[in-house]
């Protein structure tokens, strides 16, 4: 996952620091030396690291730190504050024109950075905010890019505009703008061509497009996994074409975090969003302070809450609680709860957002937990509609058929049925205390932990 190695490294450094009652100047210097190495290994720009350490040292080597009740926590706070400043301090919102006017976003970036997918993600995001987007295919060099944008637009039920690959990109942009005026679209998203590397022809084409239509935001998509190279790309596009903001794609991959930490300080351009997966909903606003917390292992509960509010159906959650309290919760309800859990990033995605979980998760096989969840879903999906709606129908022959359908041993089906029945009994007993609650994930944390050891469901 994104920033994991950097986060683990910094957590270890500060864990050692916290183990000391009082700090000496030597303690702080040794810790900062380790922090410096961790940042360089994460591919953060060398000059930035040097400045960062100097600022932290200046604040940390002071009387207030050594005389404070918790000197280690004071140093950690200074590091967090400086990390936040490096990334931009405040969230930069992508502001659109009033609904009565057309906002034009021009997506730019190198080939393979995830620009086309990101264009669709933005369209989907703003469609939820009651905007009327039009996705425009301006990459005339790769027919696959045109088709990819069309397919993504279709998935989101968003209008798509293309004039094929024989018309100049600036002409496509002009015609699309006219189409938006005529049909009442108020958000034009131009997916432009990319190259394997920056060249003059690409830059000239982008300049012509900016002259052809009134572009409000030129948004650069860069691959977070390219580390420091992402910063070089951002600097080049910013200098040649002008960039208003950056979106880091593939932040769910094996990225070391250097790009996120360096881009704002090196280019002056804010990071707007993070692409956190392949799904068209996997786009998170970038908050420097929250990212600093994640990197230092402090979690990001605010982002988790916001994601839950946008992804989860509150009415369904309330209905689940009502059914649980009355002992009416069935396998369909449980399947729906698991689907909602996966919308939030699954077990691993949720736990990584909680404070202190980096260390707590060590030794827990999250991959195995996710696999077991898929297995449980497969068993439920192998049931008939009647069996899902009425768990009491279960008998040996039905269990055998379900096991065959899910490709599991019948013992796994027996385990699921037994734990489901236990959960129903438990929830019925606690029915009175459940009133007024807004839901959750039944089976999660019913025992000693959320992974099925000592109770709950086996994932």
Secondary structure, 3 states (H helix, E strand, C coil): CCCHHHHHHHHHHHHHHHCCCCCCHHHHHHHHHHHHHHHHHCCCCHHHHHHHHHHHHHHHCCHHHHHCCCHHHHHHHHHHHHHHHHHCCCCCCCCCCCCCCCEEEEEECCCCCCHHHHHHHHHHHHHHCCCCEEEEECCCCCHHHHHHHHHHHHHCCCEEECCCCCCCHHHHHHHHHHHHHHHCCCEEEEECCCCCCCCHHHHHHHHHHHHHCCCCEEEEEEEHHHCHHHHHHHHHHHHHCCCCEEEEECCCCCCCCHHHHHHHHHHCCCEEEEECCCCCCCEEECCHHHHHHHHCCCCCHHHHHHHHHHHCCHHHHHHHHHHHHCCCCCHHHHHHHHHHHHHCCHHHHHHCCCCCHHHHCCCCCHHHHHHHHHHHHHHHHCCCHHHHHCHHHCCHHHHHHHHHHHCCCHHHHHHHHHHHHHHHHHHHHCHHHHCCCCCCCCCCCCCCCCCCCCCCCCC
